[in-house]
Amino acid sequence: MNRSNKYGNSKFEKTSVFFTVMMSFITLGFYVPYWFMTRQKQLNQLGTPTKLPTLPAKIVFGLYLFTTLLLVISTMDESIETLYNLIDPPITLVGSLIGIYLALQTRKLLNEYLGEKD
């Protein structure tokens, strides 16, 4: 997308929805926070009042990495499996809520850039 508007010119790399969904399944959810982390700088350079924060996607990535490591370790120790089963659902919920927040922020940012109303 190469647009010219009140915020200036910008070139933004497109990614298909199908590719994003498939990568999310293949990477067990890691692709979503990765997508936000790799595009945050580019989105914030669009010059809109709304900015995409850096920390939430990094938190989700770290939490997903932690639970993945716990899952691997739990195959060797039953007590770790119990811990994993206890903390995985809330971490998944937090990750999902942060993902929704980031998606809504991205939508708001792009609507400002394109001059569209929410």
N, CA, C and O atoms as a GROMACS GRO file, in nm:
protein
  472
    1MET      N    1   0.084  -0.116   0.000
    1MET     CA    2   0.000   0.000   0.000
    1MET      C    3   0.090   0.123   0.000
    1MET      O    4   0.172   0.139   0.090
    2ASN      N    5   0.076   0.207  -0.096
    2ASN     CA    6   0.150   0.332  -0.101
    2ASN      C    7   0.049   0.444  -0.105
    2ASN      O    8  -0.014   0.468  -0.208
    3ARG      N    9   0.032   0.514   0.006
    3ARG     CA   10  -0.072   0.615   0.018
    3ARG      C   11  -0.010   0.751   0.044
    3ARG      O   12   0.096   0.763   0.106
    4SER      N   13  -0.078   0.851  -0.004
    4SER     CA   14  -0.041   0.988   0.028
    4SER      C   15  -0.163   1.052   0.093
    4SER      O   16  -0.272   1.049   0.037
    5ASN      N   17  -0.145   1.107   0.212
    5ASN     CA   18  -0.254   1.174   0.281
    5ASN      C   19  -0.198   1.280   0.372
    5ASN      O   20  -0.083   1.322   0.357
    6LYS      N   21  -0.280   1.326   0.468
    6LYS     CA   22  -0.235   1.434   0.555
    6LYS      C   23  -0.115   1.396   0.641
    6LYS      O   24  -0.049   1.484   0.697
    7TYR      N   25  -0.085   1.266   0.653
    7TYR     CA   26   0.029   1.221   0.732
    7TYR      C   27   0.152   1.195   0.647
    7TYR      O   28   0.256   1.156   0.700
    8GLY      N   29   0.142   1.216   0.517
    8GLY     CA   30   0.258   1.198   0.430
    8GLY      C   31   0.252   1.067   0.354
    8GLY      O   32   0.152   0.996   0.357
    9ASN      N   33   0.362   1.037   0.286
    9ASN     CA   34   0.372   0.914   0.207
    9ASN      C   35   0.428   0.801   0.292
    9ASN      O   36   0.510   0.824   0.381
   10SER      N   37   0.383   0.680   0.264
   10SER     CA   38   0.436   0.564   0.335
   10SER      C   39   0.415   0.440   0.250
   10SER      O   40   0.315   0.428   0.180
   11LYS      N   41   0.509   0.350   0.258
   11LYS     CA   42   0.496   0.222   0.192
   11LYS      C   43   0.486   0.117   0.301
   11LYS      O   44   0.573   0.108   0.387
   12PHE      N   45   0.380   0.038   0.296
   12PHE     CA   46   0.356  -0.062   0.399
   12PHE      C   47   0.345  -0.199   0.334
   12PHE      O   48   0.271  -0.217   0.237
   13GLU      N   49   0.417  -0.295   0.388
   13GLU     CA   50   0.419  -0.431   0.335
   13GLU      C   51   0.290  -0.504   0.370
   13GLU      O   52   0.248  -0.506   0.486
   14LYS      N   53   0.226  -0.564   0.270
   14LYS     CA   54   0.103  -0.639   0.292
   14LYS      C   55   0.134  -0.786   0.324
   14LYS      O   56   0.231  -0.842   0.273
   15THR      N   57   0.051  -0.844   0.408
   15THR     CA   58   0.057  -0.987   0.437
   15THR      C   59  -0.085  -1.039   0.428
   15THR      O   60  -0.177  -0.980   0.485
   16SER      N   61  -0.104  -1.149   0.356
   16SER     CA   62  -0.240  -1.202   0.340
   16SER      C   63  -0.293  -1.257   0.472
   16SER      O   64  -0.217  -1.305   0.556
   17VAL      N   65  -0.424  -1.249   0.489
   17VAL     CA   66  -0.488  -1.301   0.609
   17VAL      C   67  -0.468  -1.453   0.616
   17VAL      O   68  -0.441  -1.507   0.724
   18PHE      N   69  -0.480  -1.521   0.504
   18PHE     CA   70  -0.461  -1.666   0.500
   18PHE      C   71  -0.322  -1.704   0.550
   18PHE      O   72  -0.307  -1.796   0.631
   19PHE      N   73  -0.219  -1.633   0.503
   19PHE     CA   74  -0.082  -1.660   0.545
   19PHE      C   75  -0.068  -1.639   0.696
   19PHE      O   76  -0.005  -1.719   0.764
   20THR      N   77  -0.125  -1.531   0.746
   20THR     CA   78  -0.115  -1.499   0.889
   20THR      C   79  -0.182  -1.607   0.973
   20THR      O   80  -0.127  -1.650   1.074
   21VAL      N   81  -0.301  -1.650   0.932
   21VAL     CA   82  -0.372  -1.755   1.007
   21VAL      C   83  -0.294  -1.886   1.002
   21VAL      O   84  -0.278  -1.953   1.104
   22MET      N   85  -0.246  -1.923   0.886
   22MET     CA   86  -0.169  -2.048   0.873
   22MET      C   87  -0.041  -2.044   0.957
   22MET      O   88  -0.007  -2.141   1.025
   23MET      N   89   0.029  -1.932   0.952
   23MET     CA   90   0.152  -1.919   1.031
   23MET      C   91   0.122  -1.924   1.181
   23MET      O   92   0.202  -1.976   1.259
   24SER      N   93   0.007  -1.871   1.221
   24SER     CA   94  -0.032  -1.876   1.362
   24SER      C   95  -0.050  -2.020   1.408
   24SER      O   96  -0.007  -2.057   1.517
   25PHE      N   97  -0.114  -2.102   1.324
   25PHE     CA   98  -0.132  -2.243   1.358
   25PHE      C   99   0.000  -2.318   1.357
   25PHE      O  100   0.030  -2.394   1.449
   26ILE      N  101   0.079  -2.296   1.253
   26ILE     CA  102   0.206  -2.368   1.238
   26ILE      C  103   0.302  -2.336   1.352
   26ILE      O  104   0.372  -2.424   1.402
   27THR      N  105   0.307  -2.209   1.394
   27THR     CA  106   0.401  -2.167   1.498
   27THR      C  107   0.340  -2.172   1.638
   27THR      O  108   0.400  -2.122   1.734
   28LEU      N  109   0.223  -2.233   1.650
   28LEU     CA  110   0.154  -2.246   1.780
   28LEU      C  111   0.129  -2.112   1.847
   28LEU      O  112   0.140  -2.100   1.969
   29GLY      N  113   0.094  -2.012   1.768
   29GLY     CA  114   0.059  -1.881   1.822
   29GLY      C  115   0.172  -1.780   1.826
   29GLY      O  116   0.147  -1.662   1.849
   30PHE      N  117   0.294  -1.823   1.804
   30PHE     CA  118   0.408  -1.732   1.812
   30PHE      C  119   0.406  -1.625   1.702
   30PHE      O  120   0.462  -1.516   1.721
   31TYR      N  121   0.343  -1.654   1.589
   31TYR     CA  122   0.349  -1.561   1.476
   31TYR      C  123   0.275  -1.430   1.505
   31TYR      O  124   0.316  -1.325   1.456
   32VAL      N  125   0.168  -1.435   1.583
   32VAL     CA  126   0.090  -1.313   1.609
   32VAL      C  127   0.173  -1.207   1.681
   32VAL      O  128   0.184  -1.095   1.631
   33PRO      N  129   0.233  -1.238   1.798
   33PRO     CA  130   0.316  -1.134   1.859
   33PRO      C  131   0.437  -1.097   1.773
   33PRO      O  132   0.481  -0.982   1.774
   34TYR      N  133   0.491  -1.195   1.700
   34TYR     CA  134   0.603  -1.167   1.609
   34TYR      C  135   0.560  -1.066   1.502
   34TYR      O  136   0.635  -0.973   1.472
   35TRP      N  137   0.440  -1.084   1.446
   35TRP     CA  138   0.390  -0.992   1.343
   35TRP      C  139   0.385  -0.850   1.399
   35TRP      O  140   0.430  -0.756   1.333
   36PHE      N  141   0.331  -0.834   1.519
   36PHE     CA  142   0.322  -0.701   1.578
   36PHE      C  143   0.460  -0.643   1.609
   36PHE      O  144   0.484  -0.524   1.588
   37MET      N  145   0.551  -0.727   1.659
   37MET     CA  146   0.686  -0.678   1.692
   37MET      C  147   0.760  -0.632   1.567
   37MET      O  148   0.831  -0.531   1.571
   38THR      N  149   0.744  -0.704   1.455
   38THR     CA  150   0.819  -0.670   1.334
   38THR      C  151   0.756  -0.554   1.258
   38THR      O  152   0.823  -0.492   1.175
   39ARG      N  153   0.630  -0.522   1.283
   39ARG     CA  154   0.564  -0.414   1.209
   39ARG      C  155   0.539  -0.289   1.294
   39ARG      O  156   0.493  -0.187   1.242
   40GLN      N  157   0.568  -0.296   1.422
   40GLN     CA  158   0.541  -0.185   1.513
   40GLN      C  159   0.611  -0.057   1.468
   40GLN      O  160   0.548   0.048   1.463
   41LYS      N  161   0.737  -0.065   1.436
   41LYS     CA  162   0.813   0.054   1.396
   41LYS      C  163   0.755   0.113   1.267
   41LYS      O  164   0.737   0.234   1.255
   42GLN      N  165   0.726   0.027   1.171
   42GLN     CA  166   0.673   0.072   1.043
   42GLN      C  167   0.535   0.136   1.061
   42GLN      O  168   0.506   0.239   0.999
   43LEU      N  169   0.450   0.077   1.144
   43LEU     CA  170   0.319   0.134   1.170
   43LEU      C  171   0.330   0.270   1.240
   43LEU      O  172   0.257   0.363   1.207
   44ASN      N  173   0.421   0.280   1.335
   44ASN     CA  174   0.436   0.406   1.408
   44ASN      C  175   0.497   0.516   1.322
   44ASN      O  176   0.483   0.634   1.355
   45GLN      N  177   0.564   0.481   1.214
   45GLN     CA  178   0.620   0.581   1.124
   45GLN      C  179   0.518   0.638   1.027
   45GLN      O  180   0.551   0.724   0.945
   46LEU      N  181   0.394   0.591   1.035
   46LEU     CA  182   0.290   0.646   0.949
   46LEU      C  183   0.253   0.788   0.989
   46LEU      O  184   0.189   0.860   0.912
   47GLY      N  185   0.293   0.828   1.108
   47GLY     CA  186   0.274   0.967   1.151
   47GLY      C  187   0.137   0.997   1.207
   47GLY      O  188   0.096   1.113   1.209
   48THR      N  189   0.065   0.896   1.253
   48THR     CA  190  -0.067   0.918   1.309
   48THR      C  191  -0.057   0.945   1.459
   48THR      O  192   0.044   0.912   1.522
   49PRO      N  193  -0.161   1.006   1.518
   49PRO     CA  194  -0.158   1.029   1.663
   49PRO      C  195  -0.152   0.900   1.745
   49PRO      O  196  -0.086   0.895   1.849
   50THR      N  197  -0.220   0.796   1.699
   50THR     CA  198  -0.217   0.668   1.769
   50THR      C  199  -0.087   0.596   1.736
   50THR      O  200  -0.045   0.590   1.621
   51LYS      N  201  -0.025   0.541   1.838
   51LYS     CA  202   0.099   0.464   1.821
   51LYS      C  203   0.077   0.323   1.875
   51LYS      O  204   0.002   0.303   1.970
   52LEU      N  205   0.144   0.227   1.815
   52LEU     CA  206   0.137   0.088   1.859
   52LEU      C  207   0.248   0.065   1.961
   52LEU      O  208   0.366   0.081   1.929
   53PRO      N  209   0.212   0.028   2.085
   53PRO     CA  210   0.315   0.008   2.187
   53PRO      C  211   0.400  -0.117   2.160
   53PRO      O  212   0.353  -0.212   2.097
   54THR      N  213   0.522  -0.114   2.207
   54THR     CA  214   0.617  -0.223   2.185
   54THR      C  215   0.602  -0.335   2.288
   54THR      O  216   0.609  -0.453   2.252
   55LEU      N  217   0.581  -0.300   2.411
   55LEU     CA  218   0.586  -0.396   2.522
   55LEU      C  219   0.482  -0.507   2.517
   55LEU      O  220   0.518  -0.622   2.542
   56PRO      N  221   0.354  -0.481   2.485
   56PRO     CA  222   0.256  -0.590   2.490
   56PRO      C  223   0.292  -0.712   2.404
   56PRO      O  224   0.279  -0.825   2.451
   57ALA      N  225   0.334  -0.691   2.282
   57ALA     CA  226   0.370  -0.804   2.195
   57ALA      C  227   0.490  -0.880   2.250
   57ALA      O  228   0.497  -1.002   2.239
   58LYS      N  229   0.585  -0.808   2.308
   58LYS     CA  230   0.702  -0.874   2.367
   58LYS      C  231   0.662  -0.957   2.489
   58LYS      O  232   0.718  -1.065   2.512
   59ILE      N  233   0.567  -0.907   2.567
   59ILE     CA  234   0.518  -0.982   2.683
   59ILE      C  235   0.453  -1.112   2.638
   59ILE      O  236   0.481  -1.218   2.693
   60VAL      N  237   0.366  -1.103   2.537
   60VAL     CA  238   0.298  -1.223   2.487
   60VAL      C  239   0.400  -1.323   2.432
   60VAL      O  240   0.391  -1.443   2.461
   61PHE      N  241   0.496  -1.275   2.355
   61PHE     CA  242   0.598  -1.363   2.300
   61PHE      C  243   0.672  -1.434   2.413
   61PHE      O  244   0.695  -1.554   2.406
   62GLY      N  245   0.710  -1.359   2.515
   62GLY     CA  246   0.782  -1.417   2.630
   62GLY      C  247   0.698  -1.518   2.706
   62GLY      O  248   0.748  -1.624   2.744
   63LEU      N  249   0.570  -1.487   2.727
   63LEU     CA  250   0.481  -1.580   2.797
   63LEU      C  251   0.462  -1.708   2.716
   63LEU      O  252   0.464  -1.818   2.773
   64TYR      N  253   0.445  -1.695   2.585
   64TYR     CA  254   0.430  -1.814   2.500
   64TYR      C  255   0.558  -1.898   2.498
   64TYR      O  256   0.552  -2.020   2.498
   65LEU      N  257   0.671  -1.831   2.497
   65LEU     CA  258   0.799  -1.902   2.502
   65LEU      C  259   0.812  -1.978   2.634
   65LEU      O  260   0.854  -2.094   2.637
   66PHE      N  261   0.777  -1.911   2.743
   66PHE     CA  262   0.782  -1.974   2.876
   66PHE      C  263   0.694  -2.098   2.882
   66PHE      O  264   0.738  -2.202   2.929
   67THR      N  265   0.569  -2.088   2.835
   67THR     CA  266   0.480  -2.204   2.841
   67THR      C  267   0.525  -2.316   2.748
   67THR      O  268   0.506  -2.434   2.778
   68THR      N  269   0.585  -2.280   2.635
   68THR     CA  270   0.638  -2.383   2.545
   68THR      C  271   0.752  -2.459   2.611
   68THR      O  272   0.759  -2.581   2.602
   69LEU      N  273   0.842  -2.386   2.676
   69LEU     CA  274   0.952  -2.451   2.747
   69LEU      C  275   0.900  -2.540   2.860
   69LEU      O  276   0.950  -2.650   2.882
   70LEU      N  277   0.799  -2.490   2.931
   70LEU     CA  278   0.738  -2.570   3.038
   70LEU      C  279   0.675  -2.697   2.983
   70LEU      O  280   0.684  -2.803   3.045
   71LEU      N  281   0.612  -2.687   2.868
   71LEU     CA  282   0.550  -2.804   2.805
   71LEU      C  283   0.656  -2.909   2.771
   71LEU      O  284   0.636  -3.028   2.793
   72VAL      N  285   0.768  -2.863   2.718
   72VAL     CA  286   0.877  -2.956   2.684
   72VAL      C  287   0.931  -3.021   2.811
   72VAL      O  288   0.952  -3.142   2.814
   73ILE      N  289   0.954  -2.943   2.914
   73ILE     CA  290   1.007  -2.996   3.040
   73ILE      C  291   0.906  -3.089   3.106
   73ILE      O  292   0.944  -3.186   3.172
   74SER      N  293   0.776  -3.061   3.089
   74SER     CA  294   0.673  -3.142   3.154
   74SER      C  295   0.669  -3.286   3.104
   74SER      O  296   0.614  -3.374   3.171
   75THR      N  297   0.726  -3.309   2.987
   75THR     CA  298   0.732  -3.447   2.938
   75THR      C  299   0.827  -3.533   3.020
   75THR      O  300   0.822  -3.656   3.014
   76MET      N  301   0.915  -3.468   3.097
   76MET     CA  302   1.012  -3.540   3.179
   76MET      C  303   0.974  -3.544   3.327
   76MET      O  304   1.026  -3.627   3.402
   77ASP      N  305   0.884  -3.456   3.369
   77ASP     CA  306   0.852  -3.446   3.511
   77ASP      C  307   0.702  -3.421   3.527
   77ASP      O  308   0.649  -3.321   3.478
   78GLU      N  309   0.634  -3.511   3.597
   78GLU     CA  310   0.489  -3.501   3.612
   78GLU      C  311   0.446  -3.380   3.693
   78GLU      O  312   0.340  -3.323   3.668
   79SER      N  313   0.528  -3.338   3.790
   79SER     CA  314   0.491  -3.220   3.871
   79SER      C  315   0.495  -3.093   3.785
   79SER      O  316   0.416  -3.001   3.806
   80ILE      N  317   0.585  -3.089   3.690
   80ILE     CA  318   0.591  -2.974   3.597
   80ILE      C  319   0.468  -2.976   3.505
   80ILE      O  320   0.417  -2.871   3.468
   81GLU      N  321   0.422  -3.096   3.470
   81GLU     CA  322   0.302  -3.107   3.386
   81GLU      C  323   0.181  -3.048   3.459
   81GLU      O  324   0.097  -2.981   3.397
   82THR      N  325   0.172  -3.073   3.588
   82THR     CA  326   0.063  -3.016   3.669
   82THR      C  327   0.072  -2.864   3.669
   82THR      O  328  -0.029  -2.795   3.653
   83LEU      N  329   0.192  -2.811   3.688
   83LEU     CA  330   0.213  -2.666   3.684
   83LEU      C  331   0.175  -2.610   3.548
   83LEU      O  332   0.107  -2.508   3.539
   84TYR      N  333   0.217  -2.677   3.442
   84TYR     CA  334   0.184  -2.633   3.306
   84TYR      C  335   0.033  -2.628   3.287
   84TYR      O  336  -0.020  -2.530   3.236
   85ASN      N  337  -0.036  -2.734   3.328
   85ASN     CA  338  -0.182  -2.740   3.312
   85ASN      C  339  -0.252  -2.632   3.392
   85ASN      O  340  -0.362  -2.589   3.356
   86LEU      N  341  -0.190  -2.588   3.500
   86LEU     CA  342  -0.248  -2.483   3.583
   86LEU      C  343  -0.228  -2.344   3.522
   86LEU      O  344  -0.320  -2.262   3.526
   87ILE      N  345  -0.110  -2.316   3.468
   87ILE     CA  346  -0.082  -2.179   3.422
   87ILE      C  347  -0.107  -2.155   3.272
   87ILE      O  348  -0.116  -2.040   3.230
   88ASP      N  349  -0.118  -2.260   3.193
   88ASP     CA  350  -0.138  -2.240   3.050
   88ASP      C  351  -0.269  -2.168   3.015
   88ASP      O  352  -0.266  -2.076   2.934
   89PRO      N  353  -0.384  -2.207   3.073
   89PRO     CA  354  -0.507  -2.136   3.036
   89PRO      C  355  -0.506  -1.986   3.065
   89PRO      O  356  -0.547  -1.909   2.978
   90PRO      N  357  -0.461  -1.941   3.184
   90PRO     CA  358  -0.458  -1.796   3.205
   90PRO      C  359  -0.359  -1.724   3.114
   90PRO      O  360  -0.384  -1.611   3.072
   91ILE      N  361  -0.246  -1.789   3.084
   91ILE     CA  362  -0.149  -1.725   2.994
   91ILE      C  363  -0.207  -1.716   2.853
   91ILE      O  364  -0.187  -1.615   2.785
   92THR      N  365  -0.278  -1.818   2.810
   92THR     CA  366  -0.343  -1.814   2.680
   92THR      C  367  -0.449  -1.703   2.676
   92THR      O  368  -0.461  -1.632   2.577
   93LEU      N  369  -0.525  -1.689   2.785
   93LEU     CA  370  -0.626  -1.583   2.793
   93LEU      C  371  -0.562  -1.444   2.787
   93LEU      O  372  -0.607  -1.358   2.712
   94VAL      N  373  -0.457  -1.424   2.865
   94VAL     CA  374  -0.386  -1.295   2.864
   94VAL      C  375  -0.330  -1.266   2.725
   94VAL      O  376  -0.342  -1.155   2.675
   95GLY      N  377  -0.267  -1.367   2.664
   95GLY     CA  378  -0.212  -1.349   2.530
   95GLY      C  379  -0.319  -1.314   2.429
   95GLY      O  380  -0.297  -1.230   2.341
   96SER      N  381  -0.435  -1.378   2.440
   96SER     CA  382  -0.545  -1.350   2.348
   96SER      C  383  -0.598  -1.208   2.367
   96SER      O  384  -0.624  -1.138   2.270
   97LEU      N  385  -0.615  -1.167   2.492
   97LEU     CA  386  -0.664  -1.031   2.520
   97LEU      C  387  -0.566  -0.925   2.472
   97LEU      O  388  -0.608  -0.822   2.416
   98ILE      N  389  -0.439  -0.948   2.492
   98ILE     CA  390  -0.338  -0.853   2.443
   98ILE      C  391  -0.339  -0.850   2.290
   98ILE      O  392  -0.325  -0.744   2.231
   99GLY      N  393  -0.356  -0.966   2.227
   99GLY     CA  394  -0.364  -0.972   2.082
   99GLY      C  395  -0.483  -0.892   2.028
   99GLY      O  396  -0.471  -0.822   1.928
  100ILE      N  397  -0.596  -0.903   2.096
  100ILE     CA  398  -0.715  -0.826   2.056
  100ILE      C  399  -0.689  -0.676   2.073
  100ILE      O  400  -0.723  -0.597   1.986
  101TYR      N  401  -0.629  -0.638   2.186
  101TYR     CA  402  -0.594  -0.497   2.209
  101TYR      C  403  -0.503  -0.445   2.098
  101TYR      O  404  -0.527  -0.336   2.044
  102LEU      N  405  -0.400  -0.521   2.063
  102LEU     CA  406  -0.307  -0.478   1.958
  102LEU      C  407  -0.376  -0.468   1.822
  102LEU      O  408  -0.348  -0.378   1.744
  103ALA      N  409  -0.466  -0.561   1.795
  103ALA     CA  410  -0.540  -0.557   1.669
  103ALA      C  411  -0.629  -0.433   1.662
  103ALA      O  412  -0.637  -0.368   1.558
  104LEU      N  413  -0.695  -0.400   1.773
  104LEU     CA  414  -0.781  -0.280   1.775
  104LEU      C  415  -0.698  -0.152   1.763
  104LEU      O  416  -0.739  -0.058   1.696
  105GLN      N  417  -0.582  -0.149   1.828
  105GLN     CA  418  -0.493  -0.033   1.816
  105GLN      C  419  -0.444  -0.017   1.672
  105GLN      O  420  -0.437   0.094   1.620
  106THR      N  421  -0.410  -0.130   1.610
  106THR     CA  422  -0.364  -0.127   1.471
  106THR      C  423  -0.475  -0.077   1.380
  106THR      O  424  -0.450   0.003   1.289
  107ARG      N  425  -0.597  -0.123   1.403
  107ARG     CA  426  -0.712  -0.078   1.323
  107ARG      C  427  -0.732   0.073   1.338
  107ARG      O  428  -0.751   0.144   1.239
  108LYS      N  429  -0.726   0.120   1.462
  108LYS     CA  430  -0.742   0.264   1.488
  108LYS      C  431  -0.633   0.344   1.417
  108LYS      O  432  -0.660   0.445   1.353
  109LEU      N  433  -0.509   0.297   1.429
  109LEU     CA  434  -0.395   0.364   1.367
  109LEU      C  435  -0.412   0.370   1.214
  109LEU      O  436  -0.391   0.475   1.153
  110LEU      N  437  -0.450   0.258   1.154
  110LEU     CA  438  -0.466   0.255   1.008
  110LEU      C  439  -0.585   0.338   0.963
  110LEU      O  440  -0.579   0.401   0.857
  111ASN      N  441  -0.693   0.339   1.042
  111ASN     CA  442  -0.806   0.426   1.007
  111ASN      C  443  -0.767   0.573   1.012
  111ASN      O  444  -0.810   0.652   0.927
  112GLU      N  445  -0.687   0.611   1.110
  112GLU     CA  446  -0.638   0.750   1.115
  112GLU      C  447  -0.552   0.780   0.993
  112GLU      O  448  -0.563   0.887   0.932
  113TYR      N  449  -0.467   0.686   0.957
  113TYR     CA  450  -0.379   0.705   0.844
  113TYR      C  451  -0.457   0.718   0.713
  113TYR      O  452  -0.424   0.800   0.627
  114LEU      N  453  -0.560   0.637   0.698
  114LEU     CA  454  -0.639   0.636   0.575
  114LEU      C  455  -0.748   0.743   0.575
  114LEU      O  456  -0.815   0.765   0.474
  115GLY      N  457  -0.764   0.810   0.690
  115GLY     CA  458  -0.866   0.916   0.699
  115GLY      C  459  -1.007   0.861   0.710
  115GLY      O  460  -1.102   0.928   0.671
  116GLU      N  461  -1.021   0.740   0.763
  116GLU     CA  462  -1.153   0.678   0.777
  116GLU      C  463  -1.200   0.688   0.921
  116GLU      O  464  -1.119   0.697   1.013
  117LYS      N  465  -1.332   0.688   0.939
  117LYS     CA  466  -1.391   0.692   1.072
  117LYS      C  467  -1.401   0.552   1.129
  117LYS      O  468  -1.416   0.454   1.055
  118ASP      N  469  -1.393   0.542   1.265
  118ASP     CA  470  -1.410   0.410   1.332
  118ASP      C  471  -1.549   0.359   1.319
  118ASP      O  472  -1.580   0.250   1.370
   0.00000   0.00000   0.00000
